[in-house]
Amino acid sequence: MHFGYWTPVYGGFLRNIGDEGMPARWDYIRQVSTLADRLGYHTTLVPELYLNDRKGIDAPSLEAWSLSSAILAVTERLRVMTAVRPGFHLPTVIAKTSATISDIAGPDRFALNLVAAWWAEEARQYGGSFAAHDDRYTQAREFVDVLKGLWRETPFDYPGKYYQVDGAVLSPKPVTAPVIFAGGESEAGREAIAGFADSYVLHGGTVAEAREKVADLNERRTRLAGAPFGEFGMAAYVIVRDTEAEAQRELERITAVDPSSPGYASFEEFRANSRLDVELSKREYSVGTRGLRPNLVGTPEQVAERILQFEEAGITLLLIQSSPLHEELERIAAEVFPLVRQVSPALV
């Protein structure tokens, strides 16, 4: 099990809490990045959103790709997993950008998280394409075909439905091709991702849900690509306190449902434009990415025990959200890491 975290590009993670003490500015992201690097966190996921879906569309948010380069430049070991949405980019340009960022990062420190966009309003404002649900996965597969083709060969041609490439040259190529993560829960999403992605990233779920997805997706990928997925990441919101009662009080504080909060509209659009395999509660909306569903809430011992259950279910990378992040990453590293290491010494 590796520990990672979400970079808070939108000034926090909570839809019902205004100021989390996590400003959407580079100086705060730099503080968190260098801290996480020193504490031994393995990966940070940098979300790509041009509007703020947690604090409301008028709130500030940071751009993923420039931020990813900066994080890599100020850290030594931390891997950066940058989200990319095909509807907002040309795959030829992303192939070139990724090769350069990989050079900045060094071996195995840069990965991609391919995301089929769900936010129609964002696409409208920023000129992104917004295909029908299943078509977005066809577009994603072609996007990855172009990435991997350009990383592999020159000149490269591709006669796709969404992308056409004619004799493109990419030089220099990445020394190591970035690992490509992707996530999707619909039948079309799972089947497509099993064919084009290297690793899979889940929204938060129960241990049983995680086990089912790992087994199902590994079976699909083995059938389509000849081998199981390399990694399984999962989003999770973590609350660690000295007592269970303190942890539950914090949980109650952050989940008081406020339908008038700025982020509520984006939650409803996410539900409308996604084909989820579980129903989201309004309480769960308060964090996003179903981060509360894994129930990593309690004392260090309780949280560590639960994390080990997810490891046994096949999760290899825990992508933590917590608030305020700089304080909670230190707490988790000091109080939870040692407990997990006792059982899983390979923790990095």
C-alpha positions in Angstrom: 0.0 0.0 0.0 1.3 3.4 -1.0 0.0 6.7 0.5 -0.8 9.6 -1.7 -3.0 12.7 -1.6 -5.0 15.0 -3.7 -3.4 18.4 -4.4 -6.1 21.0 -3.3 -6.3 23.0 -6.5 -9.7 24.4 -5.4 -8.8 25.7 -2.0 -9.9 22.7 0.0 -12.1 19.6 -0.4 -15.3 20.5 1.5 -18.4 21.9 -0.2 -20.1 23.0 3.1 -17.1 24.7 4.7 -16.0 28.1 3.3 -12.4 28.8 4.4 -10.4 25.7 5.1 -7.1 27.5 5.5 -5.9 26.0 2.2 -5.8 28.9 -0.2 -5.7 28.2 -4.0 -2.3 29.7 -4.4 1.1 28.3 -5.4 2.7 29.2 -2.1 0.3 26.9 -0.2 0.7 24.1 -2.8 4.5 24.4 -2.5 4.2 24.1 1.3 2.1 20.9 1.1 4.2 19.4 -1.7 7.6 19.8 0.0 6.0 18.6 3.3 4.6 15.5 1.7 7.8 14.8 -0.1 9.7 14.9 3.2 7.1 12.8 5.0 7.4 10.0 2.5 4.1 10.3 0.6 4.3 8.4 -2.7 2.0 10.2 -5.2 -0.1 13.4 -5.5 -3.1 13.5 -7.8 -3.4 16.9 -9.4 -7.0 17.4 -10.6 -7.8 19.2 -13.8 -10.7 21.5 -13.4 -11.1 25.0 -15.0 -14.0 25.8 -12.7 -14.2 25.2 -9.0 -16.6 22.3 -8.3 -16.1 22.4 -4.5 -16.4 26.0 -3.6 -18.5 27.3 -6.5 -17.7 28.4 -10.0 -16.8 31.9 -8.9 -14.2 30.7 -6.5 -10.5 30.5 -7.5 -8.8 27.3 -8.6 -5.4 26.4 -10.1 -4.5 24.9 -13.5 -3.2 21.3 -13.3 -0.4 21.2 -15.9 1.7 24.3 -14.9 1.1 23.3 -11.3 2.4 19.7 -11.9 5.7 21.0 -13.4 6.2 23.3 -10.4 5.5 20.5 -7.9 8.0 18.2 -9.6 10.6 21.0 -9.7 10.5 21.5 -5.9 10.3 17.9 -4.8 12.7 14.9 -5.0 10.7 11.7 -4.7 7.0 12.5 -4.9 5.3 11.2 -8.0 2.8 13.6 -9.7 -0.3 12.1 -11.3 -1.8 14.8 -13.5 -5.4 14.6 -14.6 -6.1 15.1 -18.3 -9.4 15.3 -20.1 -9.5 14.5 -23.8 -12.2 17.1 -24.5 -9.9 19.9 -23.6 -6.6 18.9 -25.3 -5.0 17.6 -28.4 -3.3 14.3 -27.7 -0.3 15.2 -29.8 0.3 18.3 -27.7 -0.1 16.3 -24.4 2.3 13.7 -25.7 4.9 16.4 -26.2 4.1 18.1 -22.9 4.3 14.8 -21.0 7.7 14.0 -22.6 9.1 17.3 -21.3 7.5 17.0 -17.9 8.9 13.5 -17.6 12.4 14.9 -18.2 11.8 17.4 -15.4 10.5 14.7 -13.1 13.1 12.0 -13.7 12.3 8.2 -13.9 8.8 7.1 -12.7 7.8 10.4 -11.1 5.1 11.4 -13.6 1.8 9.7 -14.4 -1.4 10.6 -16.1 -5.0 10.2 -14.9 -7.3 10.2 -17.9 -10.7 11.6 -17.1 -13.8 11.4 -19.2 -15.3 14.9 -18.5 -18.6 15.2 -16.7 -19.2 18.9 -16.3 -21.1 20.4 -19.3 -21.1 24.0 -17.9 -17.3 23.9 -17.7 -17.0 22.6 -21.2 -19.3 25.4 -22.4 -17.3 28.1 -20.7 -13.9 26.8 -21.8 -14.7 25.5 -25.2 -14.2 21.8 -24.4 -15.9 19.1 -26.3 -18.6 17.2 -24.4 -19.6 14.0 -26.2 -22.3 11.6 -25.0 -21.3 9.4 -22.1 -20.2 6.2 -23.9 -18.6 8.2 -26.8 -16.4 10.0 -24.2 -14.7 6.6 -23.6 -14.2 6.0 -27.3 -12.6 9.4 -27.5 -10.4 8.5 -24.4 -9.2 5.3 -26.0 -8.2 7.2 -29.2 -6.5 9.8 -27.0 -4.3 7.1 -25.3 -3.6 5.4 -28.7 -2.1 8.7 -29.9 -0.1 9.3 -26.7 1.4 5.8 -26.6 2.0 5.8 -30.4 3.9 9.1 -30.3 5.9 8.0 -27.3 6.9 4.8 -29.1 7.5 5.6 -32.8 8.4 8.3 -35.3 6.9 9.2 -37.6 3.4 8.4 -36.3 0.1 8.1 -38.1 -3.4 7.6 -36.7 -6.7 7.6 -38.6 -9.2 7.9 -35.8 -12.8 9.1 -35.5 -11.8 11.9 -33.0 -8.1 12.4 -33.8 -6.1 12.2 -37.0 -2.4 12.2 -37.0 -0.2 12.4 -40.2 3.5 11.7 -39.9 4.0 13.4 -36.5 7.4 13.5 -35.0 8.0 13.6 -31.2 11.5 14.1 -30.0 12.9 13.6 -27.4 10.7 10.8 -26.3 10.2 10.1 -22.6 12.8 7.8 -21.2 10.0 5.9 -19.4 6.5 6.3 -20.7 4.2 7.8 -18.0 1.8 5.3 -16.4 -1.8 6.0 -17.5 -4.5 5.7 -14.8 -8.2 6.0 -15.6 -11.4 5.5 -13.8 -15.0 4.8 -14.7 -17.9 2.8 -13.3 -20.3 2.2 -16.1 -20.1 -0.9 -18.2 -18.8 1.1 -21.1 -16.3 2.8 -18.9 -14.9 -0.3 -17.3 -14.6 -2.2 -20.6 -12.9 0.7 -22.4 -10.5 1.4 -19.6 -9.5 -2.2 -19.3 -8.3 -2.0 -22.9 -6.3 1.3 -22.8 -5.2 2.1 -19.3 -2.2 0.8 -17.3 -3.7 1.3 -13.8 -7.1 2.1 -12.4 -8.3 4.8 -9.9 -11.6 4.4 -8.0 -13.8 6.8 -6.2 -14.2 5.9 -2.6 -16.1 2.8 -1.7 -16.6 0.1 0.9 -14.1 -2.7 1.3 -16.6 -5.1 -0.5 -17.1 -2.6 -3.3 -13.3 -2.2 -3.8 -12.8 -5.9 -3.8 -15.5 -6.4 -6.4 -14.1 -3.7 -8.7 -10.5 -4.9 -8.4 -11.5 -8.5 -9.3 -13.8 -7.4 -12.2 -11.3 -4.9 -13.7 -8.4 -7.3 -13.4 -10.5 -10.0 -15.2 -11.4 -7.5 -18.0 -7.8 -6.2 -18.4 -6.3 -9.7 -18.5 -8.8 -10.7 -21.2 -8.2 -7.5 -23.2 -4.5 -6.7 -22.6 -3.0 -10.0 -21.3 -2.2 -8.9 -17.7 -3.9 -7.3 -14.7 -3.7 -3.6 -13.9 -0.4 -2.4 -12.4 -2.0 -0.3 -9.6 -5.4 0.4 -8.1 -5.7 3.8 -6.5 -8.7 4.9 -4.4 -9.9 8.3 -3.2 -10.6 8.6 0.5 -11.3 11.4 3.0 -9.4 10.7 6.2 -10.2 12.0 9.7 -7.8 10.9 12.5 -8.3 12.0 16.1 -7.3 10.8 19.5 -10.7 9.4 20.2 -13.5 8.0 18.1 -15.9 10.6 19.5 -13.6 13.5 18.4 -13.4 12.0 14.9 -17.2 11.7 14.7 -17.7 15.3 15.8 -15.4 16.4 13.0 -17.4 14.3 10.6 -20.7 15.9 11.7 -19.2 19.3 11.3 -18.2 18.9 7.7 -21.2 17.0 6.5 -24.0 19.3 7.6 -25.9 19.4 4.2 -26.4 22.9 2.8 -28.2 22.8 -0.6 -27.6 26.5 -1.0 -23.8 26.1 -0.8 -21.9 27.1 -4.0 -20.7 23.6 -4.7 -24.1 21.9 -4.6 -25.0 22.6 -8.2 -21.9 21.0 -9.5 -22.7 17.9 -7.4 -26.1 17.6 -9.0 -24.6 18.0 -12.5 -22.0 15.3 -11.7 -24.8 12.9 -10.7 -26.8 13.7 -13.9 -23.8 13.3 -16.3 -22.2 10.2 -14.8 -23.4 6.6 -14.7 -22.4 5.6 -11.2 -22.7 2.1 -9.9 -23.9 3.2 -6.4 -26.3 6.0 -5.4 -24.7 9.1 -3.9 -26.3 10.4 -0.7 -26.6 14.2 -0.2 -24.4 13.7 2.9 -21.6 12.2 0.7 -21.8 15.2 -1.6 -20.1 17.3 1.0 -16.7 15.9 0.2 -16.9 14.7 -3.4 -15.3 11.6 -5.1 -17.2 9.6 -2.6 -14.3 10.2 -0.2 -16.4 9.4 2.9 -17.6 6.0 1.8 -14.4 4.2 2.8 -15.1 5.3 6.4 -11.5 6.2 7.3 -12.7 8.0 10.3 -11.6 7.3 13.9 -8.5 6.8 16.0 -5.2 6.0 14.4 -5.7 2.3 15.2 -9.2 2.2 13.7 -8.1 4.0 10.5 -5.0 1.8 10.1 -7.0 -1.3 10.5 -9.4 -0.1 7.8 -6.6 0.8 5.5 -5.2 -2.7 5.8 -8.6 -4.1 4.8 -8.5 -2.1 1.6 -4.9 -3.3 0.9 -6.2 -6.9 1.3 -9.0 -6.1 -1.1 -6.4 -5.0 -3.7 -6.0 -1.3 -3.3 -2.4 -0.3 -3.8 -2.5 3.5 -3.6 -4.6 5.5 -1.1 -5.3 9.1 -2.4 -6.1 11.1 0.7 -8.2 14.1 1.1 -8.2 15.8 4.5 -8.6 19.3 5.9 -6.5 21.3 6.5 -4.2 19.2 4.4 -0.8 20.4 5.8 -1.8 19.5 9.3 -3.5 16.3 8.5 -0.8 14.9 6.3 1.6 15.3 9.2 -0.8 13.7 11.7 -1.4 10.7 9.3 2.3 10.2 8.7 3.1 10.3 12.4 0.2 8.3 13.8 -1.1 6.0 11.0 2.0 5.2 8.9 3.8 3.3 11.7 0.7 1.2 12.4 0.3 0.1 8.8 4.1 -0.5 8.5 3.9 -3.0 11.3 1.7 -5.2 9.1 2.8 -4.0 5.6 6.5 -3.2 5.7 6.5 -2.4 2.0 4.6 0.9 2.7 6.4 3.8 1.0 
